[in-house]
Amino acid sequence: MPEEDPDGSRLLTSPEVGELLGVAVEHAGGSLLGWALDHVDANPQQSTTATYSATVSWPYGERDELLGVSARAGGPVQSDTRAEIFADGDREVAVWIYPNDPDLPGLARAAYTERMAEILTEHDVLGRAVTAAAVQLRMIGYRPRRRAVLKVDVDQPGLAQPPAEPSPQFPTTQPTVARPQTTLYCKVLRERVFRDVVRRHEVLLEAGVPAPEVAATTSDALLLLRNLPGRPLAQAVFETDDPCTAEQLIHLLDAMPMSVSQLERRPPWSDAVQHYAQMVTAAVPSLTDKLGWLTDQITTGLGPIPPGNEPTHGDFHEGQVHVADGRIVGVLDVDTVGPGRRADDLACLIAHLSTIQRMSPAQEARVHRLIRNWVPVFDTRVDPTELRLRAAAVIVSLATGPFRGQEPDWEWETLRMIASAEALVRQVS
């Protein structure tokens, strides 16, 4: 492997990758007309995965595609062989065209209305046969080689159906149509984690925790979930009226059954603060000294604290909670449920609220008011110093996001996030 670029991050984020993309597209029978970096997942000194928005000329015409490339310091692994392997000098990389993600075998079915209709019918999800014309799909999130989530809207019988139109980038997006529909969500998971994720949903539902109901599971690691009532807290935080109380948020977490503590432990975000700090430093070298200080303060302050055995959500933030009429009515993404410390969950929420991007001044004022109201209540449930140090650690992990997603002004957003982490640590240092 090239010593100066062991993880491939330099290659995959440089114009040089264009030649590799062109060869891969030509191998698939097309011609690359243009491309742009879309998303980067970097694991410094180990591996890099990137996706690219591309325009490709195929024998049947032009089409916008999403191309994925993975490079590893140690060369391809077994799952990489599900993609096409290409050589770039001394390096071998795995290349695929969405939705043929090598670690998400179910995505190739879930991404098309015809196949999704077959899945819904086969598993009798709606108690009737479903046609492709009745299904609209929208990609909610795609983390290459990790997971994907699609929103699945199905028209009620007897309604006129919208025409099927291909998405310019993903073969999943249909026009938004105002009509009565049944909404589900399809999680596309890696095979090795699939059964554990399903079990976590079952454990919470059996205990009366308002997690999404499982509508169907498939042999290729697709998890179909029924829609929760209410709406995301991520939307409600911008309204004048409080969406819920801090006490309700704590009660939701404390309502998880003790059996959750017997599940596999997921390391808290703070355990990986050094790793995420390295990722941020690689993107913004000017933050090296500040991140070094933050990492030292966080690891030293949290070092003596035991792991904890409380039932925890593991990734608790405003996007995971549904509210209605001033109360909590549901909780999402329970994939990470397991033993931990309550401070981990509350710190995660504080970190996410503190780093919401692109708010208007009015929205920012409302969110900051919620933080000021909620944090003192959280301080009565967990140690205030631990809460702030863990929140700062989560912010460091979130600070990798603007670069990974190639967002506009990603460097400025990264600096702003690290400033928020520093402010929290200085409150207790």
C-alpha positions in Angstrom: 0.0 0.0 0.0 1.3 3.5 -0.7 2.9 4.7 2.6 1.9 8.4 2.0 -1.9 7.5 1.7 -2.4 4.2 3.6 -6.2 4.6 4.0 -6.9 5.9 0.5 -8.4 9.2 1.8 -6.2 11.4 -0.3 -7.0 9.4 -3.5 -10.7 9.2 -2.9 -11.0 13.0 -2.2 -8.8 14.1 -5.1 -9.4 14.7 -8.8 -7.3 11.6 -9.4 -10.2 9.3 -8.5 -12.0 10.4 -11.7 -9.9 8.1 -13.8 -10.7 5.2 -11.5 -14.5 6.0 -11.7 -14.2 6.2 -15.5 -12.7 2.8 -15.7 -15.3 1.3 -13.4 -18.2 2.8 -15.3 -16.7 1.7 -18.6 -16.4 -1.9 -17.2 -20.1 -1.7 -16.4 -20.9 -0.8 -20.0 -21.2 3.0 -19.7 -19.2 6.2 -20.2 -18.6 8.7 -17.4 -19.7 12.2 -18.4 -19.1 14.0 -15.1 -18.8 13.4 -11.3 -18.6 15.2 -7.9 -17.7 14.0 -4.5 -20.9 13.3 -2.5 -20.0 11.7 0.9 -16.8 10.6 2.7 -16.4 8.1 5.6 -12.8 8.2 6.7 -11.2 5.9 9.3 -7.7 7.4 9.6 -4.9 5.0 8.7 -7.3 2.2 8.2 -10.0 2.7 5.5 -12.0 5.3 3.5 -15.3 4.9 1.7 -16.6 7.7 -0.6 -19.6 8.2 -2.8 -19.8 10.3 -5.9 -22.7 11.8 -7.8 -22.1 10.9 -11.4 -23.7 11.4 -14.9 -23.3 8.3 -17.0 -24.0 7.6 -20.6 -25.5 4.1 -21.0 -26.5 2.4 -24.3 -30.1 3.3 -23.4 -29.4 6.9 -22.6 -27.9 9.3 -19.9 -28.6 8.7 -16.2 -27.5 10.2 -12.9 -25.9 7.5 -10.7 -24.3 7.2 -7.3 -20.9 5.5 -7.4 -19.2 4.1 -4.3 -15.6 3.3 -3.7 -13.8 1.8 -0.6 -10.1 1.7 0.0 -8.4 -0.1 2.9 -4.8 0.0 4.2 -4.6 -3.7 4.3 -6.3 -4.3 0.9 -9.8 -5.6 0.1 -11.6 -7.8 2.6 -14.2 -10.5 1.9 -17.2 -8.3 1.7 -15.4 -6.1 -0.9 -15.5 -9.0 -3.3 -19.3 -8.4 -3.7 -18.3 -5.2 -5.5 -15.9 -4.9 -8.4 -12.2 -4.8 -7.5 -10.0 -2.3 -9.5 -6.3 -1.6 -9.2 -5.0 2.0 -8.9 -1.2 1.6 -9.0 -0.3 -0.6 -6.0 -3.7 -0.2 -4.4 -6.9 -2.3 -4.9 -10.2 -0.7 -4.3 -13.8 -1.9 -4.3 -16.3 0.0 -6.6 -20.0 -0.3 -6.9 -23.0 1.5 -8.4 -25.9 2.3 -6.1 -28.0 0.4 -5.0 -25.6 -2.6 -5.2 -23.9 -1.8 -1.9 -21.6 -4.8 -1.0 -22.6 -4.7 2.7 -26.3 -4.1 2.3 -27.6 -7.0 0.2 -31.3 -6.0 0.6 -30.8 -2.5 -0.8 -30.9 -3.7 -4.4 -34.5 -4.9 -3.7 -35.6 -2.1 -1.4 -34.6 0.7 -3.8 -37.2 -0.1 -6.5 -40.9 0.3 -6.3 -41.6 -3.0 -8.2 -39.5 -5.0 -5.7 -40.9 -3.2 -2.7 -44.4 -3.9 -3.8 -43.4 -7.6 -4.1 -42.0 -7.5 -0.5 -45.2 -5.8 0.9 -47.4 -8.4 -0.9 -45.3 -11.4 0.0 -45.3 -10.5 3.7 -49.0 -9.3 3.7 -47.9 -6.1 5.4 -51.1 -4.3 4.4 -53.5 -7.2 4.3 -53.8 -7.0 0.5 -51.7 -7.2 -2.7 -49.7 -4.1 -3.5 -48.8 -2.9 -7.0 -45.7 -0.9 -7.9 -47.9 2.0 -9.1 -49.2 2.4 -5.5 -45.7 2.7 -3.9 -43.6 5.8 -3.6 -40.1 5.5 -2.1 -37.9 8.2 -0.6 -34.4 7.8 0.7 -34.2 9.2 4.2 -30.6 8.3 4.8 -27.8 6.3 3.2 -24.6 5.6 5.1 -22.6 3.6 2.5 -21.8 0.1 3.7 -23.5 0.7 7.0 -27.2 1.2 6.6 -30.0 2.9 4.7 -33.5 4.0 5.6 -36.3 4.5 3.1 -39.7 6.0 3.6 -42.4 3.8 2.0 -45.7 5.4 1.1 -48.5 3.2 -0.2 -51.7 4.6 -1.7 -55.0 3.4 -0.4 -57.0 1.2 -2.8 -59.2 2.9 -5.3 -57.1 6.1 -5.6 -55.6 7.3 -8.8 -51.9 6.6 -8.9 -49.1 9.0 -9.8 -46.9 8.3 -12.7 -43.6 6.5 -11.9 -40.7 8.8 -12.6 -37.0 7.9 -12.1 -35.0 9.9 -9.6 -32.1 11.9 -11.1 -29.7 10.3 -8.5 -31.4 7.5 -6.6 -33.8 5.1 -8.3 -36.1 5.6 -5.3 -37.6 9.0 -5.3 -41.1 9.6 -6.5 -43.0 12.9 -6.8 -44.6 14.0 -3.5 -48.4 13.5 -3.9 -51.0 14.8 -1.4 -53.3 11.7 -1.0 -54.3 9.3 1.8 -51.5 6.8 2.2 -50.1 4.2 4.6 -46.5 5.1 5.6 -43.9 2.6 6.6 -40.1 2.7 6.9 -37.7 0.2 5.6 -34.3 -0.2 7.3 -31.7 -1.8 5.2 -29.1 -3.4 7.5 -25.9 -5.4 7.4 -26.6 -9.1 7.8 -24.4 -9.5 10.9 -26.4 -7.0 12.9 -29.9 -7.7 11.6 -31.1 -10.2 14.2 -29.8 -8.1 17.1 -31.7 -5.0 15.8 -34.9 -7.0 15.4 -34.5 -8.4 18.9 -34.1 -4.9 20.4 -37.4 -3.7 18.8 -39.1 -6.8 20.3 -37.7 -6.3 23.8 -38.9 -2.7 24.0 -42.3 -3.4 22.5 -42.9 -6.2 24.9 -42.1 -3.8 27.8 -44.6 -1.2 26.5 -41.9 1.3 25.3 -43.4 3.1 22.2 -40.9 1.9 19.6 -42.0 1.3 16.0 -43.9 -1.9 15.4 -42.2 -4.5 13.2 -44.3 -5.0 10.1 -42.0 -7.6 8.4 -38.5 -8.9 8.2 -36.7 -10.5 5.2 -33.9 -12.9 4.6 -31.8 -10.2 3.0 -31.8 -8.0 6.1 -34.7 -5.7 5.5 -36.7 -4.5 8.5 -40.0 -2.9 7.7 -41.4 -0.7 10.5 -44.8 0.9 10.9 -45.0 4.6 11.2 -45.0 6.2 14.7 -47.7 8.7 15.7 -46.9 12.4 16.2 -44.0 14.1 14.6 -40.3 14.3 15.2 -39.0 16.4 18.1 -36.5 17.7 15.6 -39.3 19.7 14.0 -41.2 20.5 17.2 -38.2 22.2 18.9 -38.6 25.2 16.7 -42.2 26.0 17.8 -43.2 28.5 20.5 -44.8 25.9 22.8 -42.5 23.4 24.5 -42.8 20.1 22.7 -42.3 18.0 25.8 -40.6 18.4 29.2 -37.2 17.3 30.4 -38.8 15.1 32.9 -40.7 13.2 30.1 -37.5 12.6 28.3 -35.9 11.1 31.4 -39.0 9.0 32.0 -38.9 7.6 28.5 -35.4 6.4 29.0 -36.0 5.1 32.5 -39.0 3.2 31.2 -36.8 0.8 29.2 -36.8 -2.7 30.8 -33.8 -3.9 32.8 -33.5 -6.8 30.3 -31.9 -4.2 28.0 -28.9 -4.3 30.3 -28.3 -7.9 29.3 -27.9 -7.0 25.6 -24.5 -6.4 24.0 -22.8 -3.3 25.2 -22.2 -0.5 22.7 -19.2 1.7 23.7 -20.2 5.3 24.6 -19.2 8.0 22.2 -16.6 9.3 24.7 -14.6 6.0 24.3 -13.9 7.0 20.7 -13.2 10.7 21.2 -9.5 10.2 20.3 -10.6 8.5 17.0 -13.1 11.2 16.1 -10.6 14.0 17.0 -8.1 12.4 14.6 -10.8 12.5 11.8 -11.6 16.1 12.5 -7.9 17.0 12.6 -7.3 15.3 9.3 -10.0 17.5 7.7 -9.2 20.8 9.6 -5.5 20.7 10.7 -5.8 24.1 12.4 -7.9 22.4 15.2 -5.1 20.1 16.2 -4.1 21.8 19.5 -7.7 22.5 20.6 -8.8 18.9 19.9 -5.7 17.7 21.8 -6.8 19.7 24.8 -10.4 18.6 24.5 -9.5 15.0 24.2 -7.2 15.2 27.3 -9.9 16.9 29.4 -12.6 14.4 28.4 -10.6 11.2 28.8 -9.0 12.4 32.1 -12.4 13.5 33.5 -14.3 10.4 32.5 -11.5 7.9 33.1 -12.5 6.9 36.7 -16.2 6.5 35.9 -17.4 2.9 35.4 -19.2 1.8 32.2 -22.6 1.6 33.9 -25.5 -0.9 33.6 -28.5 1.2 33.1 -30.7 0.5 30.1 -29.8 3.1 27.5 -30.8 4.1 24.0 -27.3 4.6 22.8 -28.0 7.3 20.2 -30.6 9.5 21.8 -31.3 12.8 20.1 -34.2 15.0 18.8 -34.5 13.1 15.6 -35.3 9.9 17.5 -38.2 11.1 19.6 -41.8 11.7 18.4 -44.1 14.1 20.2 -47.7 15.2 20.1 -49.8 17.6 22.2 -46.9 18.3 24.5 -46.0 14.7 25.3 -43.7 11.9 23.9 -45.5 9.3 21.8 -42.6 7.3 20.3 -38.9 6.6 20.1 -37.0 5.6 16.9 -33.7 3.9 16.0 -33.4 1.5 18.9 -30.6 -0.4 17.1 -28.1 0.8 19.7 -30.1 -0.1 22.9 -28.0 -1.7 25.6 -26.3 -1.2 28.9 -24.6 2.1 29.7 -25.0 5.3 31.7 -28.0 7.6 31.6 -25.6 10.5 31.2 -24.6 9.1 27.8 -28.2 9.4 26.5 -28.8 12.9 27.9 -25.4 14.1 26.8 -26.2 12.9 23.3 -29.4 14.9 23.2 -27.6 18.1 24.4 -24.8 17.6 21.9 -27.2 17.3 19.0 -29.4 20.3 20.1 -26.2 22.3 20.5 -25.0 21.6 16.9 -28.2 22.0 14.8 -27.1 23.7 11.5 -28.6 26.4 9.4 -31.1 27.7 11.9 -32.8 31.1 11.6 -32.2 33.5 14.5 -35.8 32.7 15.8 -35.2 29.0 15.6 -31.8 29.3 17.3 -33.4 31.3 20.2 -36.1 28.6 20.7 -33.6 25.8 20.8 -31.3 27.6 23.2 -34.2 28.2 25.5 -35.0 24.5 25.5 -31.4 23.7 26.3 -31.4 26.2 29.2 -34.6 24.7 30.6 -33.7 21.1 30.1 -30.1 20.9 31.2 -30.7 21.9 34.9 -33.3 19.1 35.1 -30.8 16.6 33.6 -28.3 17.8 36.2 -30.6 16.5 38.9 -30.6 13.0 37.3 -26.9 12.6 36.5 -23.6 14.2 37.5 -23.4 17.6 35.8 -19.6 17.3 35.1 -20.0 13.9 33.5 -23.0 15.2 31.5 -21.0 18.1 30.0 -17.8 16.0 29.3 -19.9 13.3 27.5 -21.8 15.9 25.6 -18.5 17.5 24.4 -17.3 14.0 23.3 -20.5 13.5 21.2 -20.0 16.9 19.6 -16.5 15.9 18.5 -18.0 12.9 16.8 -20.7 15.0 15.2 -18.0 17.4 13.9 -16.9 14.8 11.4 -20.3 15.2 9.7 -19.9 18.4 7.7 -16.8 17.1 5.9 -18.2 13.5 5.5 -21.3 15.0 3.9 -19.4 17.5 1.9 -21.8 20.2 3.1 -21.6 23.9 2.1 -19.2 25.8 4.4 -18.2 22.5 6.0 -15.0 23.9 7.5 -16.8 26.8 9.2 -19.5 24.4 10.5 -16.7 22.1 11.9 -15.1 25.0 13.7 -18.4 26.1 15.2 -19.1 22.6 16.5 -15.7 22.3 18.2 -16.3 25.7 19.8 -19.5 24.3 21.3 -17.6 21.3 22.7 -15.0 23.6 24.2 -17.6 25.8 25.9 -19.1 22.7 27.6 -15.7 21.5 28.8 -14.7 24.9 30.1 -17.9 24.9 32.3 -16.4 22.1 34.3 -12.6 22.5 33.9 
